[in-house]
Amino acid sequence: MSEEKVLVGVIGGSGLYHLDNLTFIKEVNPETPWGFPSSPITIASLPSGARVAFLARHGRGHSVSPSTVPNRANIAALKSLGVRAVLAFTAVGSLREEIAPGDFALPSQALDRTKGVRAASFFEGTSVVAHTAFGDPFSPKLSAWVEPRLRAALEGRAKLHTETCVVCIEGPQFSTRAESVLYRTWGGDLINMSAIPESKLAREAEISYALIATATDYDSWRPEAAAVTAHDVFQTLKQNADTSRHVAAALLDDLQAAVAAEDANVFLEHVGSMKFSIMPRSTHQLPADRVKLAYVLPEYFSGEEQHDIGTA
């Protein structure tokens, strides 16, 4: 693991492959127990001198399909650098007329329509069992901290929607018209292919995670319109990416300062949350698995002092 602590991470989605207005310091490419991240991670300096980590979710040039993103490696790599709060940007389709292409949203809920082909837990394939609380999939306090600052950054540029629900589908194909209509009846407001399991893994790693969604299209639910195509999405991606870079530049210094000060709204929200999610240690918990899990949860799996996890 890196000895250099970077407290804030940014995950860039489709169209957002770099950040502006930051000073490049170096690239790192940590090899985690779950492999390498989607792309090397850029460590950059903010105007204040503080450092942030930027990771392109789909690789540089969008070379990684949504279903094959190495989500565990991505989150583990960020955690190994010291990241405690993540702003995750993602392109979404809109399931609501009022959320127009070019608008931004700060989701508070999610519907998981992935199909089990994505590894959704650091505990998967190990001898350790954990049941993680996920009732609020995106960190409520961090999202509440982000909202007024995001709204101010978007003033005169884009509209912001809050308290929205994102449906995460497997992909890489877009929805059928029937599926798109169904998701609306379920209460879905947005649709994408990346929110899950990234947010689940961030929760397991005790990282505060806020999702900033940028609408590119109306998916396929509008009977009077053609079904969404990649061409439609690309038409809006560049504008949204430019606005996202502006948003990141506006938020990151304040966020880094808040995390450095251990502000409970952005740093301590999930710290300690896994203690009672991990089932008590038994003779079936293999030492090799404990070493593996210590990469993301050293508080619980490093040293013999952690034997009584979950028994308090």
Secondary structure, DSSP 8 states (H G I E B T S, - for coil): --SS---EEEEE-TT----SS-EEEEEE---BTTB--SS-EEEEE-TTS-EEEEEETTTTTT-S-GGG--HHHHHHHHHHTT--EEEEEEEEEESSTTS-TT-EEEEEEEEEE--S-S---TTTTSS--B----SSSS-HHHHHHHHHHHHHHHTTT--EEEEEEEEEE--SS---HHHHHHHHHTT--EEESSHHHHHHHHHHTT-EEEEEEEEEE-TT--TTS----HHHHHHHHHHHHHHHHHHHHHHHHHHHHHHHTT-TTTTSSSTTTTTTTB----TTS-HHHHHHHTTT-HHHHSSGGGTTTT--
